[in-house]
Amino acid sequence: MIDARPPHSPPVDRRASSRPPADEPALRRLASRLRWGSAGTAGWAGRQRGARLGRAGEFEEFRPWREGEELRSLDLSVYRRLRRRVARVDREDTALPLTLILDRSASMGIAPRDRCVRELALFALLLARAHDEPCAVHLLTASGTRTIPDAGLPALDAALATPPLGGSVDLASALARLPAPRHGPGRVLLISDGFGLSEPAELTPLLRFGRPIWLAPWTDEELAPPATGRARLVSAEDEPAWTGVIDPDTVAKYTAHHRAWWRRLAASLERAGGSAHRCRAEGGALEAIPRATAPGGWLRR
C-alpha cells in the first residue's frame, strides 16, 4: 500500500477503525428516497415469489439492447422507426431478496476502505428494509466464511465490529462455498477491492444468487498512484514500513495492468447481466451513493 506522504512525515494509521458509520441519519434518509437500479433485477421476475404484493410493468427507461438478452425486451416500435436495438426496462415493484457479500480480507482493513465498506453495507441493508426485502449477509475471511441469515441492523453492526484480520481471501473458492440463497435468486451485492481475484471467470458462483453488482472501494493511491517522487509503503498486516523512490515505469505498468484487469471484470459481469462500479474509499458512502444514481449506476432516484 502506497502512502505518498514525505518520508519524514508521521506514519499513517491505515488499520481499520472501530467507530460507527460517519453519518447514519443521512444514510437512512438516502435509503428512504432511493431505490435499486435495473442492474441485477431485470430477468428474474417470475423465478420466485416476492416478499410482498406489488405491481410490475411500469415503464422505467430505455437502454441499449445487449446481445444474448431475451428478444421480448427489445422495443420493436423503436427498432422499426430508428433501426436501433433498444431494450425497454420496466420497474419491478415486487420485492427481491438481497444477498450482501463482504470481503473481510487484510487489504479491506485499511481505515478509509473499512469505513466505506461499513457505510455501504449499512446503506444496502437500510435500502432492502425500505422495500421489505429479505437480506442475508456473508462475510468472507481468511479463516472461512460466516453467514448471517435474515440480517438486521444489530447483527450487521456486531459482525462488522471486529476489523478484518491478517491474511488474504481466495474469492473464487470462498464464493463457491457459500450456501444457496434461502429465498431464491434476486439481488447480489459484493463489496470487495478484488485483489483476491485472479480472473473474472471466478465470479461464476455469484450467478446462483442473481445478477451481481460489484462495488470496489479503492483508495486514491490505487485509482491514481503517484508517478514520481518518494513514497512510504505501509503494509495492511503491520509489516515494517519501507521508504523509497517511485519508479515511473513500474507505476505505468501497474496502472495499465490494473485498468486492463478492471475492464475484463466489468465486461464479464455485464455479459452475466450485472455490473461493476468503483468508488473512492476516502469519499465514503455519502460520495459513492449520489454517484451511483447516474445513468448506468446501481441506484435510481
Secondary structure, DSSP 8 states (H G I E B T S, - for coil): -EE-S-TTS-----S---S--TTHHHHHHHHHH-EE-STTTTT-TTSS--SS---EEEEEEEEE--TTS-GGGB-HHHHHHH---EEEEEEE-S---EEEEEE-SGGGGSHHHHHHHHHHHHHHHHHHHHTT--EEEEEEETTEEEEETT--HHHHHHHHSS---SS---HHHHHHHS---TT-SEEEEEE---TT-S-GGGGGGGGGTEEEEEEEEE-HHHHS---SSEEEE--TT----EEEE--HHHHHHHHHHHHHHHHHHHHHHHHTT-EEEEEETTT-HHHHHHHTTSTTSSEE-
